[in-house]
């Protein structure tokens, strides 16, 4: 049995210090997971149950890279995030057992067409058009957990054209990585290759063509993403 046309390449990310690639299966994102960011988005940062959304696997792009300014928006926003890359399958896993699922970590951007997201919010519709567009998840190389250890704290930051815009600490996550992994696994089967984008600190804002975004998390190399011209 063959395919009716050539199958597209499997989405993947670079692995630091290796020629191997990390195969990407799905991208889960958690909304408003830092208190200060929740406030700047007009929400109360209490510990109500977290909410998740997804991006397609082929939204990833290896950073450093240039991402074209996407169509149908005039308000493209950056959101720097710690990304957790899973190397094992799991279903209904306890928080205490989630560390065994983690293959590595990366730094990435949740690029957002904020105007389209706001329209969806106002109309009670899904966020897909604001979040799940082409190349909306540029990521740095995945670093094996054996090299970093489990990341539970450390500064997370982002600069735009050399000016600091976002800063926070991984320890300030409203919902920790073990909590998030356990919650997702009680709703569906987590699989090796899944990525978890863990949320962004305060300071999100708009970018224009030509802007250069750099950011990182303590223990991981900085990434650089240039916003290109509109396609």
C-alpha positions in Angstrom: 0.0 0.0 0.0 1.3 3.4 -0.9 0.2 7.0 -0.5 -1.8 8.8 -3.1 0.9 11.5 -3.2 4.3 11.8 -1.5 3.9 12.0 2.2 5.2 15.3 3.7 8.3 15.2 5.9 7.7 14.5 9.6 8.1 17.7 11.7 11.2 17.6 13.9 13.5 19.8 15.9 17.3 19.9 16.2 18.9 18.2 19.2 21.8 20.0 20.8 25.1 18.3 20.2 23.8 15.7 17.8 22.9 15.2 14.2 19.8 13.3 15.3 16.4 15.1 15.2 13.6 15.1 17.8 10.3 14.0 16.0 7.4 16.2 16.9 4.0 14.6 17.3 1.8 17.2 18.9 2.2 20.6 20.5 0.2 21.3 23.7 0.1 24.9 25.1 -1.3 26.1 28.4 -2.9 29.6 28.7 -2.1 32.3 31.2 0.3 30.2 33.4 2.1 33.2 35.0 0.2 35.4 37.4 1.6 38.7 36.0 0.8 37.7 32.4 -2.8 36.7 33.5 -3.2 40.2 34.9 -2.0 41.9 31.8 -4.5 39.9 29.8 -7.3 41.1 32.1 -7.7 37.8 34.0 -7.6 36.8 37.7 -4.4 34.7 38.3 -5.9 32.2 40.7 -5.5 28.5 40.4 -8.7 27.8 38.5 -8.3 24.7 36.4 -5.8 25.4 33.6 -6.9 25.4 30.0 -5.0 24.0 27.0 -4.9 24.6 23.3 -2.8 23.1 20.5 -0.7 24.0 17.6 0.0 21.7 14.6 3.2 19.8 14.7 4.5 21.5 11.6 4.2 24.9 13.3 7.7 24.3 14.6 10.7 25.9 12.9 14.4 25.5 13.9 15.7 28.7 15.4 17.7 30.7 14.5 15.3 31.4 11.7 13.3 34.1 9.9 9.5 33.8 10.2 7.5 35.8 7.7 5.0 38.2 9.1 1.8 36.2 8.8 -1.2 37.2 6.8 -4.5 38.5 8.1 -3.1 40.3 11.2 -1.8 43.7 12.1 -1.0 42.7 15.7 1.5 39.8 15.9 2.7 39.1 19.4 5.7 37.3 20.9 5.4 34.9 23.9 8.7 33.3 25.1 8.2 29.8 26.7 10.0 26.9 28.2 9.2 23.8 26.1 9.1 20.3 27.6 9.8 17.5 25.1 8.4 14.1 26.0 10.3 10.8 25.2 7.8 8.3 26.6 4.1 7.5 26.3 1.8 7.9 29.4 -1.8 7.7 30.4 -3.3 8.8 33.7 0.2 9.3 35.2 0.6 10.7 38.7 2.4 14.0 39.2 5.2 12.2 41.1 5.9 10.0 38.1 6.0 12.6 35.3 9.7 13.3 35.4 10.4 10.0 33.7 8.5 11.2 30.7 10.7 14.1 29.9 13.3 13.6 27.2 14.5 17.2 27.2 13.8 20.9 27.1 13.9 23.7 24.6 13.2 27.4 24.4 10.4 28.5 22.0 8.0 31.2 20.9 4.3 31.0 20.9 3.7 33.6 18.1 0.1 34.9 18.3 -2.1 36.8 15.9 -3.5 38.7 18.9 -6.3 40.5 16.9 -7.6 37.3 15.5 -7.4 35.7 19.0 -9.4 38.6 20.5 -12.1 38.2 17.9 -12.4 34.5 18.7 -12.5 35.3 22.5 -15.2 38.0 21.9 -17.3 35.5 19.9 -16.7 32.5 22.2 -14.9 30.7 19.4 -11.7 28.5 19.3 -8.3 30.3 19.2 -6.9 28.3 16.2 -6.8 31.2 13.8 -4.9 33.3 16.3 -2.5 30.6 17.5 -2.1 27.7 15.1 -0.8 29.3 11.9 2.2 28.5 9.9 5.6 28.7 11.7 3.9 29.9 14.9 6.2 27.9 17.1 9.9 28.6 16.3 12.1 26.6 18.8 15.7 26.2 19.7 17.4 22.9 19.9 16.1 20.3 22.3 18.6 19.7 25.1 18.5 16.3 26.8 17.3 16.3 30.4 20.5 14.3 31.2 22.4 17.5 30.5 20.1 20.1 32.1 18.6 18.2 35.0 14.9 18.8 35.7 14.1 22.5 35.1 11.9 23.8 37.9 13.3 27.3 38.3 15.5 29.8 36.6 15.1 33.1 34.7 13.0 33.2 31.5 13.4 36.3 29.3 12.9 37.8 25.9 14.5 40.9 24.2 13.2 42.7 21.1 16.0 44.4 19.2 18.2 44.2 22.3 15.6 45.7 24.6 14.3 43.5 27.5 10.5 43.0 27.1 9.7 39.8 29.2 11.3 38.4 32.3 10.1 35.9 34.9 11.1 32.7 36.7 10.1 29.2 35.9 9.4 28.8 39.6 6.5 31.3 39.1 4.4 28.9 37.0 0.9 28.8 38.3 0.7 25.2 37.3 3.9 23.3 37.5 5.2 21.0 34.7 4.3 17.8 36.8 0.8 19.1 37.3 0.3 20.0 33.6 1.6 16.6 32.4 -0.5 14.7 34.9 -3.6 16.7 33.9 -3.2 16.2 30.2 -2.5 12.5 30.6 -5.8 12.1 32.4 -7.6 13.5 29.4 -5.8 11.8 26.6 -2.7 9.6 26.0 0.6 11.5 26.0 3.0 10.1 23.4 6.7 10.3 22.8 7.3 13.3 20.6 4.7 15.5 22.2 5.8 19.1 23.1 4.4 21.1 26.0 4.6 24.9 25.8 4.4 25.9 29.5 3.2 29.5 29.4 4.7 32.9 29.1 5.6 35.6 31.6 4.3 39.2 31.5 5.5 41.7 28.9 4.0 40.3 25.7 3.7 42.8 22.9 3.6 43.4 19.2 6.4 43.1 16.7 6.9 44.3 13.1 8.8 43.1 10.1 12.6 43.4 10.7 12.4 43.0 14.5 14.9 40.5 16.0 13.7 38.5 19.0 16.1 36.8 21.3 15.3 34.9 24.5 16.2 32.0 26.7 15.7 30.1 30.0 18.6 29.6 32.5 20.5 26.5 31.5 19.5 26.6 27.8 21.1 28.5 24.9 19.3 31.7 23.7 17.3 31.5 20.5 17.0 34.2 17.8 14.0 34.7 15.5 13.8 37.5 13.0 10.3 38.7 11.8 10.4 38.8 8.0 8.2 40.6 5.5 4.6 39.6 4.9 4.2 36.7 2.5 
